Amino acid sequence: MKTALITGVTGQDGAYLSKKLLDEGYKVIGLTRSYNSINTKRLSFLGIFDSVEMKEVDLMDFTSVLKVIENFNPSVIYNLSAQSSVALSFEQPIGTVNYNIMSVLNILEVIRLVNPLIRFYQASSSEIFGNVITEFPITELTPHRPASPYAVSKSTAYWLTVNYRNSYGLYACSGILFNHESPMRSGNFFVKKVIDSAIEILRNKRSTLEVGNLEVKRDFGYSPDYMEAVYLMMQQPNNLVDDYVICSGRSISLKQLVDHVFNYLNIPLKKIIVKKELFRPNEIFDIYGDSSKAKKALGWVYDKDFFQVLESIIDQSIDISNK
């Protein structure tokens, strides 16, 4: 049985990826920062918590990373762990940059020293491209112009992964994923925050939703399908290892998104309050990508309309909140 190590296993993507790997016959080891703070609800929701072996590891500590990789000798490592809030990265730039870079470097260096045959996946982000003005749609060749401490850290981690692939011959690849959502998205991410807040308004638990700049546009997709692409990236022949943009191919404004949620739940739009204080100091105003390379090379298929995905997430979120 092949063994997979997944960092960030308790998050949205970690849960869906764990389910995929278990279905494909892998033994899944989930790495967590602390047993005391394990959030099991996503793995439990998918019915797989008992099938994932949890191991406490500090990714900032080289020795801890060395021991866990030597102990389990996995065939693949998926690094999904990160300080992933763009907004928080402006408040905590040092912590964000330190963690998102050093955790990746520690894993790559251990792989190089212990077993260069271990395959490595780095969860990258569309945020690395920053403020693209004329080069739409974004592809793997679009220059990086990171516009936040989070994006800077992710761009650095991306180039570290490329460097270890080119310099040491590792099977190391990055998935450059655009926004991807599900009912299991953390509440600090915009789409889930809007949905959860709208449900609370519907139940008279709050009166309004305060938001930042709604003219911003993003490329949104569905997490389980994006994890399918991530899995396919790690199944290629050694000589074809590469990085891929994973996206829907179109952008929608946050105003369209919020209005759709409120209209779907029959909530008056006047309950949406735009506050200048919530605007980001350095905002990306529009971004969408082209995943043609992934579709051609990996055989990945994605054709979902995000507004239909959004309605499904709303319905599932209501069901989850009723339990």
C-alpha positions as CSV (number, residue, x, y, z in Angstrom):
1,M,0.0,0.0,0.0
2,K,1.3,3.4,-1.0
3,T,1.6,6.0,1.8
4,A,0.6,9.7,1.5
5,L,1.5,12.4,3.9
6,I,-0.8,15.4,3.9
7,T,-0.1,18.6,5.8
8,G,-3.1,20.8,6.4
9,V,-5.2,17.6,6.4
10,T,-8.0,19.1,8.6
11,G,-8.8,21.9,6.2
12,Q,-11.2,21.9,3.3
13,D,-8.8,20.7,0.7
14,G,-7.1,18.3,3.1
15,A,-10.4,16.5,3.8
16,Y,-11.4,16.2,0.1
17,L,-7.9,15.1,-0.9
18,S,-7.8,12.5,1.9
19,K,-11.0,11.1,0.7
20,K,-9.7,10.9,-2.9
21,L,-6.4,9.2,-1.8
22,L,-8.2,6.7,0.4
23,D,-10.5,5.8,-2.5
24,E,-7.4,5.2,-4.6
25,G,-6.0,2.8,-2.1
26,Y,-3.4,5.0,-0.2
27,K,-2.6,4.9,3.4
28,V,-3.1,8.5,4.5
29,I,-1.1,10.1,7.3
30,G,-2.4,13.5,8.3
31,L,0.1,15.9,9.9
32,T,-1.2,18.4,12.4
33,R,0.5,21.2,14.4
34,S,-1.1,20.0,17.7
35,Y,-3.3,17.1,18.8
36,N,-5.0,19.5,21.2
37,S,-6.3,21.7,18.4
38,I,-7.3,19.1,15.8
39,N,-10.6,20.1,14.1
40,T,-12.0,16.8,13.0
41,K,-15.4,18.0,11.6
42,R,-14.4,18.0,7.9
43,L,-12.9,14.5,8.0
44,S,-15.8,13.3,10.1
45,F,-18.3,14.9,7.7
46,L,-16.8,12.8,4.9
47,G,-16.8,9.7,7.0
48,I,-13.0,9.2,6.9
49,F,-11.6,10.5,10.2
50,D,-11.0,6.9,11.5
51,S,-9.2,6.1,8.3
52,V,-6.7,8.9,8.5
53,E,-3.7,8.4,10.9
54,M,-2.9,11.7,12.6
55,K,0.6,12.7,13.6
56,E,1.7,15.8,15.4
57,V,4.5,17.7,13.6
58,D,6.0,21.2,13.7
59,L,6.8,22.0,10.1
60,M,9.0,24.8,11.3
61,D,11.3,22.3,13.0
62,F,13.6,20.5,10.6
63,T,14.2,17.6,13.0
64,S,10.5,17.0,13.5
65,V,9.9,16.9,9.7
66,L,13.0,14.6,9.3
67,K,11.7,12.1,11.9
68,V,8.1,11.9,10.5
69,I,9.3,11.4,6.9
70,E,11.9,8.8,7.9
71,N,9.3,7.0,10.0
72,F,6.6,6.7,7.4
73,N,8.7,6.8,4.2
74,P,5.8,8.1,2.1
75,S,5.7,7.8,-1.7
76,V,3.9,11.2,-1.9
77,I,3.7,14.3,0.3
78,Y,1.0,16.9,-0.3
79,N,1.8,20.2,1.4
80,L,-1.5,22.1,2.0
81,S,-0.5,23.7,5.2
82,A,-0.1,27.5,5.3
83,Q,-1.2,30.7,6.9
84,S,-3.7,31.2,4.2
85,S,-5.5,34.4,5.0
86,V,-4.5,37.3,2.8
87,A,-6.1,39.8,5.2
88,L,-4.3,38.3,8.2
89,S,-1.0,38.4,6.3
90,F,-1.1,42.2,6.3
91,E,-1.5,42.1,10.1
92,Q,1.1,39.4,10.6
93,P,3.5,39.6,7.7
94,I,6.5,38.2,9.6
95,G,4.7,35.1,10.8
96,T,3.0,34.5,7.5
97,V,6.2,34.8,5.4
98,N,8.3,32.7,7.9
99,Y,5.8,29.8,8.1
100,N,4.8,29.7,4.4
101,I,8.4,29.6,3.2
102,M,10.3,27.7,5.9
103,S,7.8,24.8,6.2
104,V,8.1,24.2,2.4
105,L,11.9,24.4,2.5
106,N,12.1,22.0,5.4
107,I,10.0,19.4,3.6
108,L,11.9,19.7,0.3
109,E,15.3,19.5,2.0
110,V,14.3,16.4,4.0
111,I,13.1,14.8,0.8
112,R,16.4,15.6,-0.9
113,L,18.4,14.1,2.0
114,V,16.3,11.1,3.0
115,N,14.6,9.8,-0.2
116,P,14.7,11.9,-3.5
117,L,12.1,9.5,-4.9
118,I,9.3,10.9,-2.7
119,R,7.0,13.0,-4.8
120,F,6.1,16.5,-3.5
121,Y,3.1,18.7,-4.1
122,Q,3.0,22.3,-3.1
123,A,-0.3,24.1,-2.8
124,S,0.3,27.4,-4.5
125,S,-2.2,30.2,-5.1
126,S,-3.4,32.6,-7.9
127,E,-2.5,35.4,-5.4
128,I,1.1,35.1,-6.6
129,F,0.2,36.8,-9.9
130,G,-1.0,40.0,-8.1
131,N,-2.3,42.9,-10.1
132,V,-2.4,41.7,-13.7
133,I,-3.4,44.5,-16.0
134,T,-3.4,43.2,-19.6
135,E,-2.3,39.6,-19.5
136,F,-5.6,37.8,-19.2
137,P,-6.3,35.0,-18.9
138,I,-3.5,34.0,-16.5
139,T,-1.4,31.0,-17.4
140,E,1.6,29.3,-15.9
141,L,3.8,31.7,-17.8
142,T,2.3,34.9,-16.4
143,P,4.9,36.8,-14.3
144,H,4.4,37.0,-10.5
145,R,3.5,40.4,-9.1
146,P,2.5,39.5,-5.5
147,A,0.4,42.1,-3.8
148,S,0.3,40.9,-0.2
149,P,2.7,39.3,2.3
150,Y,0.8,36.0,1.8
151,A,1.3,36.2,-2.0
152,V,5.0,37.0,-1.5
153,S,5.4,33.9,0.7
154,K,3.5,31.7,-1.8
155,S,5.5,33.0,-4.7
156,T,8.8,32.2,-2.9
157,A,7.5,28.7,-2.0
158,Y,6.6,28.2,-5.6
159,W,10.1,29.1,-6.8
160,L,11.7,26.9,-4.1
161,T,9.7,24.0,-5.5
162,V,10.8,24.8,-9.0
163,N,14.4,25.1,-7.8
164,Y,14.4,21.7,-6.1
165,R,12.9,20.1,-9.2
166,N,15.5,21.6,-11.5
167,S,18.5,21.5,-9.2
168,Y,18.1,18.1,-7.5
169,G,15.8,16.2,-9.9
170,L,12.9,15.9,-7.4
171,Y,9.4,15.2,-8.5
172,A,8.2,18.5,-7.1
173,C,5.2,20.3,-8.5
174,S,2.9,23.2,-7.7
175,G,-0.8,23.5,-8.2
176,I,-1.6,27.2,-8.8
177,L,-5.2,27.0,-7.6
178,F,-7.6,29.9,-8.0
179,N,-10.4,30.4,-5.4
180,H,-12.2,27.1,-4.8
181,E,-15.1,26.7,-2.4
182,S,-17.2,24.1,-0.7
183,P,-19.5,23.7,2.4
184,M,-16.4,22.9,4.3
185,R,-14.5,26.1,3.6
186,S,-13.4,27.9,6.8
187,G,-15.6,30.8,7.9
188,N,-12.8,33.4,7.5
189,F,-12.9,33.0,3.7
190,F,-15.2,35.3,1.8
191,V,-17.7,33.0,0.2
192,K,-18.3,30.9,3.3
193,K,-18.4,34.0,5.5
194,V,-21.1,35.5,3.2
195,I,-23.2,32.3,3.3
196,D,-22.9,31.7,7.0
197,S,-23.8,35.4,7.7
198,A,-26.8,35.2,5.4
199,I,-28.0,32.1,7.1
200,E,-27.7,33.9,10.5
201,I,-29.6,36.9,9.1
202,L,-32.3,34.5,7.9
203,R,-32.6,33.1,11.4
204,N,-32.6,36.6,13.0
205,K,-29.2,35.9,14.7
206,R,-27.7,39.0,13.1
207,S,-29.1,42.0,11.3
208,T,-26.6,42.9,8.5
209,L,-23.5,41.7,6.7
210,E,-20.5,44.1,6.6
211,V,-18.2,43.7,3.6
212,G,-15.3,45.4,1.9
213,N,-14.9,46.2,-1.8
214,L,-17.5,44.3,-3.8
215,E,-16.3,45.5,-7.2
216,V,-13.4,43.0,-6.9
217,K,-13.6,40.1,-9.3
218,R,-12.3,36.5,-8.7
219,D,-12.2,33.2,-10.5
220,F,-14.2,30.7,-8.4
221,G,-14.5,26.9,-8.5
222,Y,-15.4,23.8,-6.6
223,S,-12.9,22.3,-4.2
224,P,-13.5,18.5,-4.7
225,D,-13.0,18.9,-8.4
226,Y,-9.8,20.9,-7.9
227,M,-8.5,18.1,-5.6
228,E,-9.0,15.7,-8.5
229,A,-6.6,17.9,-10.5
230,V,-4.1,17.9,-7.7
231,Y,-4.2,14.1,-7.6
232,L,-3.6,13.9,-11.3
233,M,-0.6,16.2,-11.1
234,M,1.1,13.6,-8.9
235,Q,0.4,10.7,-11.2
236,Q,2.5,11.8,-14.2
237,P,5.7,10.1,-15.5
238,N,8.9,11.4,-13.8
239,N,10.0,13.3,-17.0
240,L,6.6,15.2,-17.2
241,V,6.4,16.7,-13.7
242,D,5.2,20.2,-14.0
243,D,3.2,23.1,-12.5
244,Y,-0.4,23.8,-13.4
245,V,-3.0,26.6,-13.2
246,I,-6.3,25.2,-11.9
247,C,-9.3,27.5,-12.4
248,S,-12.8,27.9,-13.9
249,G,-11.7,30.4,-16.6
250,R,-14.0,33.2,-15.8
251,S,-14.2,35.9,-13.1
252,I,-17.3,37.2,-11.3
253,S,-17.6,40.2,-9.0
254,L,-18.0,39.8,-5.3
255,K,-21.2,41.9,-5.7
256,Q,-22.7,39.4,-8.1
257,L,-21.8,36.6,-5.6
258,V,-23.2,38.4,-2.5
259,D,-26.3,39.5,-4.3
260,H,-26.9,35.9,-5.6
261,V,-26.6,34.5,-2.0
262,F,-29.1,37.0,-0.6
263,N,-31.5,36.7,-3.5
264,Y,-31.4,32.9,-3.3
265,L,-32.3,33.1,0.4
266,N,-34.9,36.0,-0.2
267,I,-33.0,38.4,2.0
268,P,-33.2,42.2,1.2
269,L,-30.0,43.5,-0.4
270,K,-30.2,46.5,1.9
271,K,-28.8,44.3,4.7
272,I,-25.4,44.3,2.9
273,I,-23.3,47.1,4.3
274,V,-20.1,48.1,2.4
275,K,-17.5,49.6,4.8
276,K,-14.4,51.3,3.5
277,E,-12.5,50.2,6.6
278,L,-12.7,46.6,5.3
279,F,-11.0,47.4,2.0
280,R,-7.5,45.8,1.7
281,P,-4.5,48.1,1.5
282,N,-3.3,46.6,-1.8
283,E,-6.1,44.9,-3.7
284,I,-6.2,42.7,-6.8
285,F,-9.2,44.0,-8.7
286,D,-9.7,41.3,-11.3
287,I,-8.1,37.9,-11.9
288,Y,-9.1,34.8,-13.9
289,G,-7.1,32.0,-15.4
290,D,-6.7,29.5,-18.2
291,S,-6.4,25.8,-17.2
292,S,-6.0,24.5,-20.8
293,K,-2.6,23.0,-19.9
294,A,-4.1,20.9,-17.1
295,K,-7.0,19.8,-19.2
296,K,-4.7,18.7,-22.1
297,A,-1.8,17.2,-20.1
298,L,-3.7,15.7,-17.2
299,G,-7.1,15.0,-18.8
300,W,-8.7,17.1,-16.1
301,V,-12.4,18.1,-16.8
302,Y,-14.1,21.1,-15.2
303,D,-17.2,22.8,-16.6
304,K,-19.3,23.8,-13.6
305,D,-21.2,27.1,-13.4
306,F,-20.2,28.7,-10.1
307,F,-23.6,30.1,-9.3
308,Q,-25.0,26.5,-9.4
309,V,-22.1,25.5,-7.1
310,L,-22.9,28.4,-4.9
311,E,-26.5,27.3,-4.5
312,S,-25.4,23.8,-3.6
313,I,-23.0,25.1,-1.0
314,I,-25.8,27.2,0.5
315,D,-28.1,24.2,0.7
316,Q,-25.5,22.0,2.2
317,S,-24.4,24.7,4.7
318,I,-28.0,25.0,5.9
319,D,-28.2,21.2,6.3
320,I,-25.0,21.1,8.2
321,S,-26.0,24.0,10.5
322,N,-29.3,22.2,11.3
323,K,-27.4,19.1,12.6
